């Protein structure tokens, strides 16, 4: 079973991971379970525990152009995840790293990060900006590509 986890908060562009999860949940790829995780923090460790493979989808702020899609294996996330700013209490990179150290993370998978502008925590709106929304179809295609790779036990570290 592959777990697809859309991560975010329902505020502005930070909701992009949740948006992708909601779309995928309508017709999940075969062999996948889709979860929308609203600011999971340390709860991400529980979501990763006991699964074969995972694809995480989240908004990131690294300074790249808005709408850029970043692909990172779990190993790359551990090495380079600190360059991304997270609005979550425990960032995705730190939660994955902790889950790996505790032996509670799947061996295979990674994260698709969608570059967004910084989202104020008190944002009065709940819609995605046009730039973030334009990245959603590309992320959906990449998720389905990753599912095929994970289904055939492809190692992301070899391709990245």
C-alpha positions as CSV (number, residue, x, y, z in Angstrom):
1,X,0.0,0.0,0.0
2,X,1.2,3.5,-0.9
3,X,0.1,6.3,1.3
4,X,-0.3,9.7,-0.4
5,X,-0.4,12.4,2.2
6,X,-1.4,16.0,1.3
7,X,-0.1,18.3,4.0
8,X,-1.1,21.9,4.7
9,X,-3.3,24.3,6.5
10,X,-6.6,25.8,5.1
11,X,-5.0,29.2,4.6
12,X,-4.0,30.6,1.2
13,X,-1.3,28.7,-0.7
14,X,-0.4,26.6,2.3
15,X,-3.5,24.6,1.4
16,X,-2.0,23.4,-1.9
17,X,-1.1,19.9,-0.5
18,X,-4.6,19.5,0.9
19,X,-6.1,20.5,-2.5
20,X,-4.0,17.9,-4.3
21,X,-5.1,15.2,-1.8
22,X,-8.8,16.2,-2.2
23,X,-8.5,15.8,-5.9
24,X,-6.7,12.5,-5.7
25,X,-9.2,11.1,-3.1
26,X,-11.9,11.3,-5.7
27,X,-10.2,8.6,-7.8
28,X,-7.1,7.3,-6.0
29,X,-4.4,5.6,-8.0
30,X,-4.6,1.8,-7.7
31,X,-3.0,0.5,-4.5
32,X,-3.0,3.9,-2.8
33,X,-4.7,5.5,0.2
34,X,-5.0,9.3,0.1
35,X,-4.9,11.3,3.3
36,X,-5.4,15.0,3.8
37,X,-3.4,16.1,6.9
38,X,-4.2,19.5,8.3
39,X,-1.0,20.6,10.0
40,X,0.0,17.2,11.3
41,X,3.3,18.2,13.0
42,X,4.5,15.2,15.0
43,X,1.3,13.3,14.0
44,X,3.0,12.8,10.6
45,X,5.2,10.1,12.3
46,X,2.0,8.1,13.0
47,X,0.8,8.6,9.4
48,X,4.1,7.1,8.1
49,X,4.3,4.3,10.6
50,X,3.7,0.8,9.2
51,X,3.3,1.7,5.5
52,X,5.2,0.4,2.6
53,X,5.8,3.6,0.8
54,X,4.7,7.3,1.0
55,X,4.3,10.3,-1.2
56,X,4.1,13.6,0.7
57,X,2.8,16.8,-0.9
58,X,3.3,20.1,0.8
59,X,3.8,23.8,0.2
60,X,7.4,25.0,0.6
61,X,9.2,28.3,0.6
62,X,12.8,28.1,-0.6
63,X,13.1,31.2,-2.7
64,X,12.4,29.5,-6.1
65,X,9.8,30.9,-8.4
66,X,6.2,30.4,-7.1
67,X,4.7,27.2,-8.6
68,X,8.1,25.4,-8.9
69,X,7.6,21.7,-8.0
70,X,10.5,20.2,-6.0
71,X,11.0,16.4,-6.0
72,X,12.9,15.0,-3.0
73,X,13.5,11.4,-1.9
74,X,13.3,10.9,1.9
75,X,17.1,10.8,1.9
76,X,17.3,14.1,0.0
77,X,14.7,15.6,2.3
78,X,16.8,14.7,5.3
79,X,19.9,16.3,3.7
80,X,18.3,19.4,2.1
81,X,14.9,19.8,3.8
82,X,16.2,22.5,6.1
83,X,16.3,24.9,3.1
84,X,12.5,24.9,3.0
85,X,10.5,27.1,5.4
86,X,7.5,25.3,6.9
87,X,4.5,26.9,8.6
88,X,3.9,23.7,10.6
89,X,4.9,23.3,14.3
90,X,7.2,20.5,13.3
91,X,8.2,20.7,9.7
92,X,7.8,17.9,7.3
93,X,11.6,17.3,6.9
94,X,12.1,17.2,10.6
95,X,9.1,14.8,11.1
96,X,10.3,12.5,8.4
97,X,13.8,12.5,9.8
98,X,12.6,11.7,13.3
99,X,10.3,8.9,11.9
100,X,13.3,7.4,10.1
101,X,15.4,7.5,13.3
102,X,12.6,5.8,15.2
103,X,12.2,3.1,12.5
104,X,8.6,4.3,11.8
105,X,9.0,5.7,8.3
106,X,8.7,3.7,5.0
107,X,11.9,2.9,3.3
108,X,10.6,4.2,0.0
109,X,9.0,7.5,-1.1
110,X,9.5,11.2,-1.0
111,X,8.0,14.6,-1.1
112,X,6.7,16.8,-3.8
113,X,7.0,20.4,-2.6
114,X,5.1,23.2,-4.3
115,X,6.8,26.5,-4.1
116,X,4.5,29.2,-2.6
117,X,4.8,32.7,-1.3
118,X,5.0,33.0,2.5
119,X,1.6,32.5,4.0
120,X,0.7,34.6,7.0
121,X,-0.8,32.4,9.8
122,X,-3.7,34.9,10.1
123,X,-4.4,35.0,6.4
124,X,-8.1,36.0,6.0
125,X,-8.6,34.0,2.9
126,X,-8.7,30.3,2.1
127,X,-8.2,30.1,-1.7
128,X,-5.0,29.3,-3.6
129,X,-3.2,32.0,-5.6
130,X,-3.3,31.6,-9.4
131,X,0.5,30.6,-9.3
132,X,-0.1,27.8,-6.8
133,X,-3.2,26.6,-8.5
134,X,-1.3,26.3,-11.9
135,X,1.1,23.9,-10.3
136,X,-1.7,21.4,-9.2
137,X,-2.1,19.6,-12.5
138,X,1.6,19.1,-12.8
139,X,1.7,17.7,-9.2
140,X,-1.1,15.3,-10.0
141,X,0.8,14.0,-13.0
142,X,4.0,13.6,-10.9
143,X,2.1,11.8,-8.1
144,X,0.8,9.2,-10.6
145,X,4.3,8.8,-12.1
146,X,5.7,8.3,-8.6
147,X,3.0,5.7,-7.8
148,X,4.1,3.7,-10.9
149,X,7.7,3.9,-9.8
150,X,6.9,2.9,-6.2
151,X,4.7,0.1,-7.4
152,X,7.7,-1.4,-9.3
153,X,9.9,-0.7,-6.3
154,X,12.0,2.0,-8.1
155,X,14.4,3.7,-5.7
156,X,14.1,7.5,-5.9
157,X,17.6,8.0,-4.7
158,X,19.0,6.5,-7.9
159,X,17.0,8.9,-10.1
160,X,17.3,12.2,-8.4
